[in-house]
């Protein structure tokens, strides 16, 4: 792509679109319909934005067949404009590109493995026995602790901590403030009703193609490992406790918390501020809507919701929930 641009013909061929317009037209960035210019490709996926289509200054728009006749420029016609847009956006995104180099203020232990294809920014620390794959970027002041491993083509933002013995897979994207492998919350109450710490000697194992949002924390296991599957996408400010297992391609939105030893299935969708108690299992392909509280296992996939009431004393809340659950039975008996 000369100068970071690509022709519409190349995009249409790569992503299986019908091109209406000049296949030699070049674009170098993605933009909204209203902000686009002649270097931009935009998209229309939501009918609510159709009124903006006729006014766009984009060189091309990704859209469905039904909207093509109103497009004032070239168009890439497809069945799922948002999906094609996301793929083209990734193709044109050069924000995480880098040249191999090691900043002179980075500290790298002699026994660490850092290939020449990596980029290590100012103030980063790579400890004894740590191992980086090919083409890994480590942002400023990030810490890769003893015997930790980072897979090929991973991008670690500034101020990330990967604790000892943790494993991060290939093509990871980990944003600022993330802590991987901090101690899980393990304490035992003694005879004096004070707390004694239980050593957390497990690790964190993260699969390939995982993205972790800013200030999310993933605790290491107490004895066995905390496991994050391939393709998992985690938003900002999520707390994942020790020994949690999250299945492949599950997505979790901001401010959700998962207590220890719970197992989340594959392809789940967990919305914001969801709370999941410890030692439960959630079936594959389960959706939890925002602020749902999961207090027991979910064995059947589906869409689940809760948290209907404002806060109140626990006994009153329990009584109201019991009444709420009886409503349907009461309606059925009256039919």
C-alpha positions as CSV (number, residue, x, y, z in Angstrom):
1,X,0.0,0.0,0.0
2,X,1.9,3.1,-1.2
3,X,1.6,5.9,1.3
4,X,-0.7,3.6,3.3
5,X,-3.5,3.8,0.7
6,X,-5.3,1.0,-1.1
7,X,-7.5,0.8,-4.2
8,X,-11.2,0.1,-4.1
9,X,-10.6,-2.7,-6.5
10,X,-8.3,-4.4,-4.0
11,X,-10.8,-3.9,-1.2
12,X,-13.7,-5.3,-3.2
13,X,-11.7,-8.3,-4.2
14,X,-10.3,-9.0,-0.7
15,X,-13.6,-8.7,1.1
16,X,-16.0,-10.0,-1.5
17,X,-17.9,-6.8,-2.3
18,X,-19.5,-5.6,-5.5
19,X,-17.8,-2.5,-6.5
20,X,-19.7,0.3,-8.2
21,X,-17.3,3.0,-9.3
22,X,-13.6,3.3,-10.4
23,X,-11.6,0.4,-9.1
24,X,-8.4,2.5,-9.2
25,X,-9.7,5.1,-6.7
26,X,-7.5,5.0,-3.6
27,X,-8.4,5.5,0.0
28,X,-6.1,5.7,3.1
29,X,-8.5,6.0,6.1
30,X,-11.9,5.2,7.4
31,X,-14.3,8.0,8.5
32,X,-17.9,8.6,9.5
33,X,-20.2,9.8,6.7
34,X,-20.3,13.3,8.0
35,X,-16.5,13.6,8.7
36,X,-15.2,11.9,5.5
37,X,-13.1,13.5,2.8
38,X,-11.7,12.4,-0.5
39,X,-9.1,10.1,1.2
40,X,-11.8,8.3,3.2
41,X,-14.0,5.3,2.9
42,X,-17.1,5.3,5.1
43,X,-20.0,2.9,5.8
44,X,-23.7,2.8,6.3
45,X,-25.0,0.0,8.5
46,X,-27.7,1.7,10.6
47,X,-30.8,3.1,8.7
48,X,-30.9,6.0,11.1
49,X,-27.9,7.5,9.3
50,X,-29.3,7.3,5.8
51,X,-30.0,11.0,5.7
52,X,-26.2,11.6,5.9
53,X,-25.4,9.4,2.9
54,X,-26.3,11.9,0.2
55,X,-24.1,14.6,1.8
56,X,-21.0,12.6,2.4
57,X,-17.7,13.7,0.8
58,X,-16.2,10.2,1.1
59,X,-14.5,8.6,-2.0
60,X,-16.5,5.4,-1.3
61,X,-19.1,4.0,1.1
62,X,-19.6,0.4,2.2
63,X,-23.4,-0.3,2.2
64,X,-26.1,-2.7,1.3
65,X,-27.7,-3.0,-2.1
66,X,-30.9,-1.2,-1.1
67,X,-28.9,2.0,-0.3
68,X,-26.6,2.0,-3.3
69,X,-28.9,4.2,-5.5
70,X,-28.6,7.1,-3.0
71,X,-24.9,7.0,-2.8
72,X,-23.1,10.1,-4.4
73,X,-19.8,8.3,-4.7
74,X,-18.3,4.9,-5.3
75,X,-19.8,2.1,-3.2
76,X,-18.8,-1.4,-2.0
77,X,-22.0,-3.3,-1.8
78,X,-22.2,-6.2,0.7
79,X,-24.6,-8.0,3.0
80,X,-22.9,-6.8,6.3
81,X,-21.4,-3.3,5.9
82,X,-20.4,-3.1,9.5
83,X,-18.3,-6.3,9.4
84,X,-16.6,-5.3,6.2
85,X,-16.0,-1.8,7.6
86,X,-14.3,-3.4,10.7
87,X,-12.0,-5.4,8.5
88,X,-11.0,-2.5,6.3
89,X,-10.6,-0.4,9.3
90,X,-8.1,-2.9,10.7
91,X,-6.3,-3.1,7.4
92,X,-5.8,0.7,7.3
93,X,-5.0,1.2,10.9
94,X,-1.2,1.8,11.3
95,X,-1.4,3.2,14.9
96,X,0.3,0.1,16.2
97,X,3.0,-0.2,13.6
98,X,6.6,0.1,14.8
99,X,10.2,-0.3,13.9
100,X,12.4,-2.8,15.8
101,X,14.4,-0.9,18.4
102,X,15.2,-0.9,22.1
103,X,15.2,2.4,24.0
104,X,18.4,3.0,25.9
105,X,16.5,3.4,29.2
106,X,14.8,0.0,28.9
107,X,16.1,-2.6,31.3
108,X,16.4,-6.1,29.9
109,X,17.9,-8.9,32.0
110,X,20.7,-10.9,30.3
111,X,18.7,-14.1,30.6
112,X,15.5,-12.7,29.0
113,X,14.7,-13.6,25.4
114,X,14.0,-10.5,23.2
115,X,14.2,-11.0,19.4
116,X,15.6,-8.3,17.3
117,X,12.2,-7.7,15.7
118,X,10.8,-6.3,18.9
119,X,10.3,-2.7,20.0
120,X,11.0,-2.0,23.7
121,X,10.0,1.5,24.8
122,X,11.5,3.8,27.5
123,X,11.6,2.6,31.0
124,X,10.2,-0.9,30.2
125,X,11.5,-3.8,32.3
126,X,12.0,-7.3,31.0
127,X,13.0,-9.7,33.9
128,X,15.1,-12.8,34.1
129,X,13.7,-15.7,32.2
130,X,11.0,-13.6,30.4
131,X,10.5,-14.5,26.8
132,X,9.1,-12.4,24.0
133,X,8.0,-13.7,20.6
134,X,8.8,-12.1,17.2
135,X,7.6,-8.5,16.5
136,X,6.4,-7.7,20.0
137,X,5.9,-4.1,21.2
138,X,6.4,-3.3,24.8
139,X,5.2,0.2,25.8
140,X,6.9,2.7,28.1
141,X,7.2,1.6,31.7
142,X,5.6,-1.7,31.2
143,X,6.9,-4.7,33.3
144,X,7.3,-8.2,32.1
145,X,8.2,-10.2,35.2
146,X,10.3,-13.3,35.7
147,X,9.6,-16.2,33.4
148,X,6.6,-14.5,31.8
149,X,6.0,-15.2,28.1
150,X,4.5,-12.9,25.4
151,X,3.5,-14.4,22.0
152,X,4.4,-13.2,18.5
153,X,3.0,-10.0,17.1
154,X,1.6,-8.8,20.5
155,X,1.2,-5.2,21.4
156,X,1.6,-4.2,25.0
157,X,0.6,-0.5,25.8
158,X,2.5,1.6,28.4
159,X,2.2,0.9,32.1
160,X,1.1,-2.8,31.7
161,X,2.2,-5.4,34.2
162,X,2.5,-9.1,33.3
163,X,3.5,-10.9,36.5
164,X,5.9,-13.9,36.9
165,X,5.2,-17.1,35.0
166,X,2.1,-15.8,33.1
167,X,1.6,-16.7,29.5
168,X,0.2,-14.3,26.9
169,X,-0.6,-15.8,23.4
170,X,0.0,-14.5,19.9
171,X,-1.4,-11.3,18.6
172,X,-2.5,-10.0,21.9
173,X,-3.5,-6.3,22.4
174,X,-3.2,-5.2,26.0
175,X,-4.1,-1.6,27.0
176,X,-2.6,0.6,29.6
177,X,-3.1,-0.2,33.3
178,X,-3.8,-3.9,32.8
179,X,-2.4,-6.2,35.5
180,X,-2.1,-9.8,34.6
181,X,-1.2,-12.3,37.4
182,X,-1.6,-10.3,40.5
183,X,-2.5,-12.3,43.6
184,X,-6.0,-13.6,43.9
185,X,-8.1,-12.7,46.9
186,X,-7.3,-15.7,49.1
187,X,-7.4,-15.5,52.9
188,X,-8.4,-17.8,55.7
189,X,-9.9,-16.6,59.0
190,X,-8.0,-17.8,62.1
191,X,-8.9,-18.3,65.7
192,X,-8.5,-14.6,66.5
193,X,-10.9,-13.7,63.7
194,X,-8.0,-12.1,61.7
195,X,-7.0,-13.1,58.2
196,X,-4.1,-15.2,57.1
197,X,-3.0,-15.1,53.4
198,X,-3.2,-18.1,51.2
199,X,-0.3,-18.1,48.7
200,X,-1.4,-17.8,45.1
201,X,0.9,-20.1,43.3
202,X,-1.0,-20.6,40.0
203,X,-0.6,-18.6,36.9
204,X,-2.6,-16.9,34.1
205,X,-2.8,-18.5,30.7
206,X,-4.1,-16.2,27.9
207,X,-4.8,-17.6,24.4
208,X,-4.3,-16.1,21.0
209,X,-6.0,-13.0,19.5
210,X,-7.1,-11.7,22.9
211,X,-7.7,-8.0,23.6
212,X,-7.8,-6.6,27.1
213,X,-9.0,-3.1,27.9
214,X,-7.5,-0.4,30.1
215,X,-7.2,-1.1,33.9
216,X,-8.6,-4.6,33.7
217,X,-7.1,-7.0,36.2
218,X,-6.8,-10.8,35.8
219,X,-5.7,-12.6,39.0
220,X,-3.4,-15.6,39.0
221,X,-4.8,-18.9,40.2
222,X,-4.5,-20.1,43.8
223,X,-3.3,-23.6,42.8
224,X,-4.3,-24.2,39.2
225,X,-4.4,-21.5,36.5
226,X,-6.7,-18.7,35.5
227,X,-7.4,-19.3,31.8
228,X,-8.6,-16.8,29.1
229,X,-9.5,-18.6,25.8
230,X,-8.6,-17.7,22.2
231,X,-10.3,-14.6,20.8
232,X,-11.7,-13.3,24.1
233,X,-12.4,-9.6,24.1
234,X,-12.3,-7.8,27.4
235,X,-13.4,-4.1,27.9
236,X,-12.0,-1.6,30.4
237,X,-12.2,-2.0,34.2
238,X,-13.1,-5.7,34.4
239,X,-12.1,-7.8,37.4
240,X,-11.4,-11.5,36.8
241,X,-10.6,-13.4,40.0
242,X,-8.4,-16.5,40.6
243,X,-9.0,-19.7,38.8
244,X,-11.7,-18.3,36.5
245,X,-11.9,-19.9,33.0
246,X,-13.3,-17.9,30.1
247,X,-14.1,-19.8,26.9
248,X,-13.0,-18.9,23.4
249,X,-14.5,-15.8,21.7
250,X,-16.5,-14.6,24.7
251,X,-16.9,-10.8,24.9
252,X,-17.2,-8.9,28.2
253,X,-18.1,-5.2,28.6
254,X,-16.8,-2.7,31.1
255,X,-17.0,-2.9,34.9
256,X,-18.1,-6.5,35.1
257,X,-16.7,-8.7,37.8
258,X,-16.2,-12.5,37.9
259,X,-15.6,-14.2,41.2
260,X,-13.2,-17.0,41.8
261,X,-13.4,-20.4,40.2
262,X,-16.3,-19.6,37.9
263,X,-16.3,-21.0,34.4
264,X,-17.7,-18.9,31.5
265,X,-18.5,-20.8,28.3
266,X,-17.5,-20.1,24.7
267,X,-19.1,-17.3,22.5
268,X,-20.8,-15.7,25.5
269,X,-21.8,-12.0,25.5
270,X,-21.6,-10.3,28.9
271,X,-22.8,-6.7,29.1
272,X,-21.6,-3.9,31.4
273,X,-21.6,-4.1,35.2
274,X,-22.5,-7.8,35.3
275,X,-21.6,-9.6,38.5
276,X,-20.9,-13.3,38.5
277,X,-20.5,-15.1,41.8
278,X,-17.9,-17.7,42.5
279,X,-17.9,-21.4,41.6
280,X,-20.7,-21.2,38.9
281,X,-20.7,-22.4,35.3
282,X,-22.3,-20.5,32.4
283,X,-23.2,-22.3,29.2
284,X,-21.8,-21.6,25.8
285,X,-23.6,-18.9,23.7
286,X,-25.2,-17.2,26.8
287,X,-26.0,-13.5,26.8
288,X,-26.2,-11.5,30.1
289,X,-27.7,-8.1,29.8
290,X,-26.4,-5.1,31.7
291,X,-26.2,-5.2,35.5
292,X,-27.3,-8.8,35.7
293,X,-26.3,-10.7,38.8
294,X,-25.6,-14.4,38.3
295,X,-25.9,-16.2,41.6
296,X,-26.1,-19.8,40.3
297,X,-25.0,-21.8,37.3
298,X,-26.7,-21.3,33.9
299,X,-26.8,-24.7,32.1
300,X,-29.0,-23.6,29.1
301,X,-27.9,-21.0,26.6
302,X,-30.1,-17.9,26.2
303,X,-30.5,-14.3,27.2
304,X,-30.6,-13.6,31.0
305,X,-31.4,-10.4,32.9
306,X,-31.9,-9.3,36.5
307,X,-31.3,-6.4,38.9
308,X,-34.7,-4.9,38.6
309,X,-34.8,-3.2,42.0
310,X,-33.0,-0.3,43.6
311,X,-30.8,-1.2,46.6
312,X,-32.6,-2.1,49.8
313,X,-32.1,-4.2,53.0
314,X,-31.3,-7.8,52.0
315,X,-34.4,-9.3,53.7
316,X,-36.7,-6.9,52.0
317,X,-35.0,-7.5,48.6
318,X,-35.3,-11.3,49.1
319,X,-39.1,-10.9,49.8
320,X,-39.6,-8.7,46.8
321,X,-37.7,-11.1,44.5
322,X,-39.9,-14.0,45.8
323,X,-43.0,-12.0,45.0
324,X,-41.7,-11.1,41.6
325,X,-41.0,-14.7,40.7
326,X,-44.6,-15.7,41.8
327,X,-46.2,-13.2,39.4
328,X,-46.0,-15.4,36.3
329,X,-47.4,-18.4,38.2
330,X,-50.2,-16.2,39.4
331,X,-51.0,-14.9,35.9
332,X,-51.0,-18.5,34.5
333,X,-53.4,-19.7,37.2
334,X,-55.8,-16.8,36.3
335,X,-55.8,-17.6,32.6
